[in-house]
Amino acid sequence: MAPRPQRIPAAARRRRLSALRAPFAAAAALWAVAGPWGGPMSGPWTAPVAQAQQVSRDPVPELAGTYKGLGSARGMELRINEGTRPGGFFRDSNGTEAEIGGGWRDGGLEFLLNFPGRPVFARAVPVTLGLQLTVVPFGADGAPDGAEARILAFVREGVRVPEQPPLYQPAPVRDDGESDPDVFLASYQFWEPDGVVNGFSNIGARYRTILRMFPQVHADVLWKLCQSARRQDLVAEALRGQGARCADILETVDRLQRSGRFTAWKQAVEQQIAELIVPVQCARGYVVREAICAPASRRIADAAVSLETVGSALARWR
């Protein structure tokens, strides 16, 4: 017979908080390398919000709201109440519900979910249009089970999530290889910023130049590049002559997210990707039919003589 579940006293939970930091670090590493939508959150709508560098107990008002699970969290729901006092509920995919309390820490909310049979320690942090929930269950002995630590992806209720395109591939792990430019265009929106840096480097200078001719896509790629601390030389190259800085791009996208216009931004990006991907496939010889590639070449020629830049693309979103 399974041991009867025990509620963990508050004092015991506090003593074990320090032991949970290692599992959270391991889970953070998992978040960084796992594939999109398969468990950890990744994708065109998600980019981690900068976290505080010092211990802070300040409330995180942007966490307030209702969230729906993605990937391995599909069917789960999370609600965090507004206000300085933490509250809300978590409902798992079986419909079992647990209250949220806990406390604010370092730009996130930490709380205990007292599920029947197995309590779970959780930490929620905001990401673009959603939240990242790290969960560490307690074992039968009352100690945190780091081997079972997971990161779950939640998107804010009402946000449309795109499907992965057929050409999708996981992000490259190095920046000194080769990547197909059409695969990059089909996939980069689902990658974390460091993966976009690697892929953008790997498509080579020729295709980076072609991409610059389509400023809405280029601005969206730069939005990811500017969130990474790596390869600042590559970021500087991408910004050269564009009439915009990283700060301008990040501020514009942040404003669009807060005003509810980010979906329109992404629709404009997807439209330009659809215009760009066939010319790229023709340029690399993947498609050779004249009836397809001749119009595609004209689109590239028209884009080459256009005076559009990232700066002028951003101006349309003011």
BALUMKE-569911 format. One record per residue: residue in three letters; x, y, z of N, C-alpha, C in turn. Coordinates in steps of 0.2 Angstrom, whole numbers, padded with zeros to 4 digits, always signed. Example, Ala and Ser with C-alpha at 12.3 -4.5 7.8 and 13.67 -1.06 7.14 Angstrom:
// residues 2
ALA+0066-0028+0039+0062-0022+0039+0066-0016+0039/SER+0064-0011+0035+0068-0005+0036+0064+0000+0039/
//
This chain:
// residues 318
MET+0004-0006+0000+0000+0000+0000+0004+0006+0000/ALA+0003+0011-0004+0007+0017-0005+0006+0021+0002/PRO+0012+0024+0004+0012+0028+0010+0007+0034+0010/ARG+0004+0035+0015-0001+0040+0016+0002+0047+0015/PRO+0000+0051+0010+0003+0058+0009+0003+0062+0015/GLN+0008+0066+0016+0008+0070+0022+0009+0078+0020/ARG+0006+0082+0023+0007+0089+0022+0014+0091+0025/ILE+0017+0095+0022+0024+0097+0024+0023+0103+0028/PRO+0025+0103+0034+0025+0109+0038+0028+0115+0035/ALA+0026+0121+0037+0029+0127+0034+0036+0128+0036/ALA+0038+0126+0042+0045+0127+0044+0049+0123+0040/ALA+0047+0116+0039+0051+0112+0035+0052+0114+0028/ARG+0046+0117+0025+0047+0119+0018+0052+0125+0018/ARG+0052+0129+0023+0057+0135+0023+0064+0132+0023/ARG+0065+0127+0027+0072+0124+0028+0074+0121+0021/ARG+0069+0119+0017+0071+0115+0011+0072+0120+0005/LEU+0070+0126+0006+0071+0131+0000+0078+0131-0003/SER+0083+0131+0001+0089+0131-0001+0091+0125-0005/ALA+0088+0119-0003+0090+0113-0007+0086+0113-0014/LEU+0081+0118-0015+0078+0118-0021+0082+0122-0026/ARG+0086+0126-0024+0090+0130-0029+0093+0126-0035/ALA+0097+0121-0033+0100+0116-0038+0095+0114-0043/PRO+0089+0111-0041+0085+0108-0046+0082+0114-0050/PHE+0081+0120-0048+0079+0125-0052+0085+0127-0057/ALA+0091+0127-0055+0097+0128-0060+0097+0123-0065/ALA+0096+0117-0063+0096+0111-0068+0090+0112-0073/ALA+0084+0114-0070+0078+0115-0074+0079+0121-0079/ALA+0083+0126-0077+0084+0132-0081+0089+0130-0087/ALA+0093+0125-0086+0097+0123-0091+0093+0119-0096/LEU+0088+0115-0093+0084+0111-0098+0080+0116-0102/TRP+0077+0121-0099+0074+0126-0103+0078+0129-0109/ALA+0084+0130-0108+0089+0133-0113+0090+0128-0119/VAL+0089+0122-0118+0091+0117-0124+0086+0113-0126/ALA+0080+0113-0123+0075+0108-0125+0071+0111-0131/GLY+0068+0107-0135+0065+0109-0141+0058+0113-0140/PRO+0056+0117-0145+0050+0121-0144+0044+0117-0144/TRP+0040+0120-0139+0033+0117-0138+0033+0110-0135/GLY+0039+0107-0134+0039+0100-0132+0039+0099-0125/GLY+0039+0104-0121+0039+0104-0114+0041+0111-0112/PRO+0048+0113-0112+0049+0120-0110+0047+0125-0115/MET+0046+0131-0113+0042+0135-0118+0047+0139-0122/SER+0046+0139-0129+0050+0142-0134+0045+0144-0140/GLY+0047+0149-0143+0043+0150-0149+0043+0157-0151/PRO+0039+0159-0156+0039+0166-0159+0036+0170-0154/TRP+0032+0168-0149+0028+0172-0144+0032+0173-0138/THR+0037+0169-0137+0040+0169-0130+0047+0171-0130/ALA+0049+0175-0126+0056+0177-0124+0057+0179-0117/PRO+0061+0176-0113+0062+0177-0106+0062+0185-0105/VAL+0058+0187-0100+0059+0194-0097+0065+0194-0093/ALA+0068+0200-0093+0074+0200-0089+0073+0200-0081/GLN+0077+0196-0078+0075+0195-0071+0080+0199-0066/ALA+0078+0200-0060+0082+0204-0056+0088+0201-0054/GLN+0094+0205-0053+0100+0202-0052+0101+0201-0044/GLN+0097+0204-0040+0098+0204-0033+0091+0201-0030/VAL+0092+0198-0024+0086+0195-0021+0081+0201-0020/SER+0075+0199-0022+0069+0205-0022+0063+0201-0020/ARG+0059+0205-0015+0052+0202-0013+0047+0206-0016/ASP+0048+0210-0022+0043+0215-0025+0038+0211-0029/PRO+0032+0213-0028+0027+0209-0032+0029+0210-0040/VAL+0026+0205-0044+0027+0205-0051+0020+0206-0054/PRO+0018+0212-0055+0011+0213-0058+0009+0210-0064/GLU+0015+0209-0069+0013+0207-0075+0012+0199-0075/LEU+0013+0196-0070+0011+0189-0069+0003+0188-0068/ALA+0000+0193-0067-0008+0192-0065-0011+0190-0072/GLY-0016+0185-0071-0019+0183-0077-0021+0176-0077/THR-0024+0174-0082-0026+0167-0083-0021+0164-0089/TYR-0019+0158-0088-0014+0155-0093-0016+0148-0095/LYS-0015+0146-0101-0016+0139-0104-0010+0136-0105/GLY-0009+0130-0104-0003+0126-0105-0002+0124-0112/LEU+0005+0124-0114+0007+0122-0120+0011+0115-0120/GLY+0012+0112-0125+0016+0106-0125+0014+0101-0120/SER+0019+0099-0116+0018+0094-0111+0013+0097-0105/ALA+0012+0103-0105+0007+0106-0101+0000+0107-0104/ARG-0001+0104-0110-0008+0105-0113-0013+0102-0108/GLY-0019+0106-0108-0024+0104-0103-0024+0107-0096/MET-0018+0110-0095-0017+0113-0088-0019+0121-0088/GLU-0021+0123-0083-0023+0130-0082-0020+0133-0076/LEU-0018+0140-0076-0015+0143-0071-0018+0150-0070/ARG-0020+0152-0064-0023+0159-0063-0019+0162-0057/ILE-0016+0168-0059-0013+0172-0054-0017+0178-0053/ASN-0019+0180-0047-0024+0185-0045-0020+0192-0045/GLU-0023+0197-0047-0020+0204-0046-0019+0206-0039/GLY-0015+0210-0038-0013+0213-0031-0007+0211-0029/THR-0005+0214-0023+0002+0212-0020+0002+0206-0016/ARG-0003+0203-0014-0003+0197-0010-0005+0191-0015/PRO+0000+0186-0016-0001+0181-0021-0007+0177-0019/GLY-0010+0175-0025-0016+0170-0024-0018+0168-0031/GLY-0022+0163-0031-0024+0160-0038-0025+0153-0037/PHE-0025+0149-0043-0026+0142-0043-0022+0139-0049/PHE-0021+0133-0048-0017+0129-0053-0022+0123-0054/ARG-0024+0121-0061-0028+0115-0062-0024+0111-0067/ASP-0023+0104-0065-0019+0100-0069-0023+0097-0075/SER-0020+0093-0079-0024+0091-0085-0029+0086-0083/ASN-0029+0083-0077-0034+0079-0075-0040+0082-0071/GLY-0039+0089-0071-0045+0093-0068-0044+0094-0060/THR-0038+0091-0057-0037+0092-0050-0034+0099-0049/GLU-0037+0103-0044-0035+0110-0043-0032+0111-0036/ALA-0027+0115-0036-0023+0117-0030-0023+0125-0030/GLU-0023+0127-0024-0023+0135-0023-0016+0137-0023/ILE-0015+0143-0026-0008+0146-0026-0008+0152-0021/GLY-0002+0151-0017-0001+0157-0012+0006+0159-0013/GLY+0010+0157-0008+0018+0158-0008+0020+0165-0008/GLY+0025+0167-0011+0028+0173-0010+0032+0175-0016/TRP+0033+0182-0017+0037+0185-0023+0044+0184-0021/ARG+0048+0182-0026+0055+0182-0026+0059+0182-0032/ASP+0063+0187-0033+0068+0188-0038+0064+0188-0045/GLY+0059+0193-0045+0055+0193-0052+0050+0188-0053/GLY+0049+0183-0049+0044+0178-0050+0040+0176-0044/LEU+0036+0171-0044+0031+0169-0039+0033+0162-0037/GLU+0035+0161-0031+0036+0154-0028+0031+0152-0024/PHE+0028+0145-0025+0023+0143-0021+0023+0135-0020/LEU+0019+0133-0016+0018+0126-0015+0011+0124-0017/LEU+0011+0118-0022+0005+0115-0024+0004+0109-0020/ASN-0001+0109-0016-0003+0103-0011-0007+0098-0015/PHE-0005+0095-0020-0009+0090-0023-0010+0084-0019/PRO-0015+0080-0019-0016+0074-0016-0011+0069-0018/GLY-0007+0067-0013-0002+0061-0014+0005+0064-0015/ARG+0006+0070-0018+0012+0073-0019+0013+0080-0020/PRO+0015+0084-0015+0016+0091-0015+0021+0093-0020/VAL+0020+0099-0023+0025+0101-0028+0027+0108-0027/PHE+0033+0110-0027+0036+0117-0026+0036+0119-0033/ALA+0034+0126-0034+0034+0129-0041+0036+0136-0041/ARG+0039+0138-0047+0041+0145-0047+0039+0147-0054/ALA+0035+0153-0054+0033+0156-0061+0036+0162-0062/VAL+0039+0163-0068+0042+0169-0070+0039+0171-0077/PRO+0038+0178-0078+0035+0180-0084+0039+0179-0090/VAL+0036+0177-0096+0039+0177-0102+0035+0181-0107/THR+0037+0183-0113+0033+0186-0117+0026+0183-0119/LEU+0021+0186-0117+0014+0183-0119+0013+0177-0115/GLY+0016+0175-0109+0015+0169-0105+0019+0169-0099/LEU+0020+0163-0097+0024+0162-0091+0028+0155-0091/GLN+0033+0155-0088+0037+0149-0088+0036+0146-0080/LEU+0034+0140-0080+0033+0137-0073+0038+0131-0072/THR+0042+0132-0067+0047+0127-0065+0044+0123-0059/VAL+0043+0117-0060+0040+0113-0054+0045+0107-0052/VAL+0046+0107-0045+0050+0102-0042+0045+0098-0037/PRO+0044+0092-0038+0040+0088-0034+0044+0086-0028/PHE+0040+0085-0022+0043+0082-0016+0042+0074-0016/GLY+0048+0071-0014+0047+0063-0014+0043+0061-0008/ALA+0043+0055-0007+0039+0052-0001+0043+0053+0005/ASP+0049+0055+0005+0053+0057+0011+0052+0064+0013/GLY+0049+0068+0009+0048+0075+0010+0053+0079+0007/ALA+0058+0076+0004+0064+0080+0001+0062+0082-0007/PRO+0065+0087-0009+0063+0089-0016+0067+0084-0021/ASP+0063+0082-0026+0066+0077-0031+0068+0080-0037/GLY+0075+0082-0037+0078+0086-0042+0077+0082-0049/ALA+0077+0076-0049+0077+0072-0055+0071+0073-0059/GLU+0065+0075-0055+0059+0075-0058+0057+0083-0059/ALA+0062+0087-0059+0061+0094-0060+0059+0095-0068/ARG+0054+0099-0069+0052+0100-0076+0050+0108-0077/ILE+0050+0110-0083+0048+0117-0084+0042+0116-0089/LEU+0037+0120-0087+0031+0120-0091+0029+0126-0094/ALA+0026+0126-0100+0025+0132-0104+0018+0134-0104/PHE+0016+0140-0102+0010+0143-0102+0009+0149-0106/VAL+0004+0150-0110+0003+0156-0114-0003+0160-0111/ARG-0003+0166-0111-0009+0170-0108-0015+0168-0112/GLU-0021+0168-0108-0027+0166-0111-0029+0171-0117/GLY-0031+0168-0123-0033+0172-0128-0028+0173-0134/VAL-0021+0171-0132-0016+0172-0137-0016+0166-0142/ARG-0016+0168-0148-0015+0163-0154-0008+0160-0154/VAL-0008+0154-0154-0001+0150-0155+0000+0147-0162/PRO+0005+0149-0165+0005+0146-0172+0008+0139-0172/GLU+0006+0135-0178+0009+0129-0178+0016+0129-0181/GLN+0020+0124-0180+0026+0123-0183+0025+0121-0190/PRO+0029+0125-0194+0029+0124-0202+0033+0117-0203/PRO+0031+0114-0209+0034+0108-0211+0042+0108-0211/LEU+0045+0114-0213+0052+0114-0214+0055+0115-0207/TYR+0052+0116-0201+0054+0117-0195+0060+0112-0193/GLN+0065+0115-0190+0071+0111-0187+0073+0114-0181/PRO+0075+0110-0176+0078+0113-0170+0084+0118-0171/ALA+0085+0123-0166+0090+0128-0167+0097+0124-0167/PRO+0101+0127-0171+0108+0124-0171+0111+0126-0164/VAL+0116+0122-0162+0119+0123-0155+0126+0127-0156/ARG+0128+0128-0162+0134+0131-0163+0133+0137-0168/ASP+0138+0142-0168+0137+0147-0173+0142+0147-0178/ASP+0146+0141-0179+0151+0141-0184+0150+0135-0189/GLY+0144+0134-0190+0142+0128-0195+0138+0131-0201/GLU+0134+0127-0204+0130+0129-0210+0123+0128-0209/SER+0119+0132-0210+0111+0131-0210+0108+0133-0216/ASP+0103+0129-0218+0099+0131-0224+0095+0137-0223/PRO+0095+0143-0227+0092+0149-0225+0084+0148-0225/ASP+0081+0143-0229+0074+0142-0229+0072+0139-0223/VAL+0076+0135-0220+0075+0131-0214+0075+0137-0208/PHE+0080+0141-0209+0081+0147-0204+0074+0151-0204/LEU+0072+0153-0210+0066+0157-0210+0060+0153-0207/ALA+0059+0147-0208+0053+0143-0206+0054+0142-0199/SER+0060+0142-0196+0061+0139-0189+0062+0145-0184/TYR+0065+0150-0186+0069+0155-0181+0064+0157-0175/GLN+0057+0158-0178+0052+0161-0173+0051+0157-0167/PHE+0053+0150-0168+0052+0145-0162+0058+0144-0158/TRP+0063+0148-0160+0070+0147-0156+0071+0152-0151/GLU+0074+0150-0146+0077+0155-0141+0082+0160-0144/PRO+0083+0166-0141+0088+0171-0144+0094+0168-0146/ASP+0098+0164-0142+0104+0161-0143+0104+0157-0149/GLY+0099+0153-0150+0098+0149-0156+0097+0153-0162/VAL+0094+0158-0162+0093+0163-0168+0100+0166-0169/VAL+0104+0167-0164+0111+0170-0166+0115+0164-0170/ASN+0114+0158-0167+0118+0153-0171+0115+0152-0178/GLY+0109+0152-0179+0106+0151-0185+0107+0156-0190/PHE+0107+0162-0188+0108+0168-0192+0115+0168-0194/SER+0120+0166-0190+0127+0166-0192+0128+0161-0197/ASN+0125+0155-0196+0126+0149-0200+0123+0150-0207/ILE+0118+0154-0208+0116+0155-0215+0120+0158-0220/GLY+0125+0162-0217+0131+0165-0221+0129+0172-0223/ALA+0134+0176-0226+0133+0183-0227+0128+0184-0233/ARG+0128+0179-0238+0124+0180-0244+0117+0180-0242/TYR+0115+0176-0238+0108+0176-0236+0106+0180-0231/ARG+0110+0182-0227+0109+0188-0222+0108+0194-0226/THR+0111+0195-0232+0110+0201-0236+0103+0201-0239/ILE+0101+0195-0241+0094+0195-0244+0089+0196-0239/LEU+0090+0193-0233+0085+0194-0228+0085+0202-0226/ARG+0090+0206-0226+0090+0213-0225+0085+0217-0229/MET+0084+0214-0235+0080+0217-0240+0072+0217-0238/PHE+0071+0213-0233+0064+0212-0231+0063+0214-0224/PRO+0062+0221-0223+0063+0224-0216+0059+0221-0211/GLN+0053+0219-0212+0048+0217-0207+0051+0210-0204/VAL+0054+0206-0208+0057+0200-0206+0063+0201-0202/HIS+0067+0206-0205+0074+0208-0202+0073+0210-0195/ALA+0068+0215-0195+0066+0218-0188+0064+0212-0183/ASP+0061+0207-0185+0059+0202-0181+0064+0197-0179/VAL+0069+0196-0184+0075+0192-0182+0079+0196-0177/LEU+0080+0203-0178+0084+0207-0174+0081+0207-0167/TRP+0074+0207-0166+0071+0207-0160+0074+0201-0156/LYS+0075+0195-0159+0078+0190-0156+0085+0191-0154/LEU+0089+0193-0159+0096+0194-0159+0098+0199-0153/CYS+0094+0204-0152+0095+0209-0147+0094+0207-0140/GLN+0090+0201-0140+0089+0198-0133+0095+0194-0131/SER+0099+0192-0135+0105+0188-0133+0111+0192-0132/ALA+0115+0190-0127+0122+0194-0126+0127+0191-0130/ARG+0126+0186-0134+0131+0183-0139+0132+0187-0145/ARG+0138+0186-0148+0139+0188-0155+0137+0195-0156/GLN+0139+0200-0152+0138+0207-0153+0140+0210-0160/ASP+0145+0206-0163+0148+0208-0169+0142+0207-0175/LEU+0139+0201-0174+0134+0199-0179+0128+0204-0178/VAL+0126+0206-0172+0121+0211-0171+0122+0217-0174/ALA+0129+0220-0173+0131+0226-0176+0130+0226-0183/GLU+0132+0220-0186+0132+0219-0194+0124+0220-0196/ALA+0120+0216-0192+0113+0216-0194+0110+0223-0193/LEU+0112+0227-0189+0109+0234-0188+0112+0239-0192/ARG+0118+0238-0196+0121+0243-0199+0117+0245-0205/GLY+0116+0252-0205+0112+0255-0211+0104+0254-0210/GLN+0102+0252-0204+0095+0250-0204+0091+0256-0200/GLY+0095+0261-0198+0091+0267-0195+0087+0265-0188/ALA+0090+0260-0185+0087+0258-0178+0092+0255-0174/ARG+0091+0255-0167+0095+0252-0163+0091+0246-0159/CYS+0095+0242-0156+0092+0237-0152+0086+0240-0147/ALA+0088+0245-0144+0083+0248-0139+0077+0250-0143/ASP+0077+0252-0149+0071+0254-0153+0067+0248-0155/ILE+0070+0243-0157+0066+0237-0158+0063+0234-0152/LEU+0067+0233-0147+0064+0230-0141+0058+0234-0138/GLU+0059+0241-0138+0054+0245-0136+0048+0245-0140/THR+0048+0245-0147+0043+0244-0151+0039+0238-0150/VAL+0042+0232-0149+0039+0226-0148+0036+0225-0142/ASP+0039+0228-0137+0036+0228-0130+0030+0232-0130/ARG+0030+0238-0133+0024+0242-0134+0018+0238-0137/LEU+0020+0235-0143+0015+0231-0146+0012+0225-0142/GLN+0016+0222-0138+0014+0217-0134+0009+0220-0129/ARG+0010+0225-0126+0006+0228-0121+0000+0231-0123/SER+0000+0233-0130-0006+0236-0133-0011+0231-0136/GLY-0008+0225-0137-0012+0220-0140-0011+0219-0147/ARG-0006+0222-0150-0005+0223-0157+0001+0218-0159/PHE+0003+0214-0155+0009+0209-0157+0007+0204-0162/THR+0001+0202-0161-0002+0197-0166-0002+0200-0173/ALA-0003+0206-0174-0003+0209-0180+0004+0210-0183/TRP+0009+0211-0178+0016+0211-0180+0018+0204-0183/LYS+0016+0199-0179+0018+0192-0182+0015+0190-0188/GLN+0009+0193-0189+0005+0191-0196+0009+0195-0201/ALA+0011+0201-0200+0015+0204-0205+0022+0201-0207/VAL+0025+0198-0201+0031+0194-0202+0030+0188-0206/GLU+0025+0184-0205+0023+0178-0208+0022+0179-0215/GLN+0019+0185-0217+0017+0187-0224+0024+0188-0228/GLN+0028+0192-0225+0035+0193-0228+0039+0186-0229/ILE+0039+0182-0224+0042+0176-0224+0039+0172-0230/ALA+0033+0172-0231+0030+0168-0237+0032+0171-0243/GLU+0033+0178-0244+0036+0181-0250+0043+0179-0251/LEU+0047+0178-0245+0054+0178-0246+0057+0170-0246/ILE+0053+0166-0244+0056+0159-0243+0057+0156-0250/VAL+0052+0157-0255+0053+0154-0262+0059+0157-0265/PRO+0060+0164-0265+0066+0167-0268+0073+0164-0265/VAL+0073+0163-0259+0078+0160-0255+0079+0152-0258/GLN+0074+0149-0259+0075+0142-0261+0077+0142-0268/CYS+0075+0147-0272+0078+0147-0279+0085+0149-0279/ALA+0087+0153-0275+0094+0156-0275+0099+0150-0273/ARG+0096+0145-0268+0101+0140-0266+0100+0134-0271/GLY+0096+0134-0276+0095+0129-0281+0090+0123-0278/TYR+0087+0124-0273+0082+0120-0270+0076+0119-0275/VAL+0074+0125-0278+0069+0126-0283+0072+0128-0289/VAL+0070+0125-0295+0074+0127-0301+0069+0129-0307/ARG+0062+0128-0306+0058+0129-0311+0057+0136-0313/GLU+0058+0138-0319+0058+0145-0322+0052+0149-0320/ALA+0046+0145-0320+0039+0148-0319+0039+0150-0312/ILE+0043+0147-0307+0043+0149-0300+0048+0154-0299/CYS+0054+0153-0301+0060+0157-0299+0061+0163-0303/ALA+0058+0164-0309+0058+0171-0312+0054+0176-0308/PRO+0048+0175-0306+0044+0180-0302+0048+0181-0295/ALA+0051+0175-0293+0054+0176-0286+0060+0180-0287/SER+0064+0180-0293+0070+0184-0294+0068+0191-0294/ARG+0062+0193-0297+0059+0199-0298+0058+0202-0291/ARG+0055+0198-0287+0054+0201-0280+0060+0203-0276/ILE+0065+0199-0277+0072+0201-0274+0074+0207-0277/ALA+0074+0208-0284+0076+0214-0287+0072+0220-0285/ASP+0066+0219-0284+0062+0225-0282+0064+0227-0275/ALA+0065+0222-0270+0067+0223-0263+0074+0226-0263/ALA+0078+0225-0268+0085+0227-0268+0085+0235-0269/VAL+0080+0237-0273+0080+0244-0275+0076+0248-0270/SER+0072+0245-0266+0068+0248-0261+0072+0252-0256/LEU+0070+0257-0253+0073+0261-0248+0071+0259-0241/GLU+0067+0254-0240+0064+0252-0234+0070+0249-0229/THR+0070+0251-0223+0074+0249-0218+0070+0246-0212/VAL+0074+0243-0207+0071+0242-0201+0068+0248-0198/GLY+0071+0253-0198+0069+0260-0195+0062+0262-0198/SER+0061+0261-0205+0055+0263-0208+0050+0258-0207/ALA+0052+0252-0206+0047+0247-0204+0044+0248-0197/LEU+0049+0250-0192+0046+0251-0185+0042+0257-0185/ALA+0043+0262-0190+0039+0268-0190+0032+0267-0191/ARG+0030+0261-0195+0023+0260-0197+0020+0257-0191/TRP+0023+0255-0186+0020+0252-0180+0019+0257-0174/ARG+0021+0263-0175+0020+0268-0170+0013+0270-0169/
//
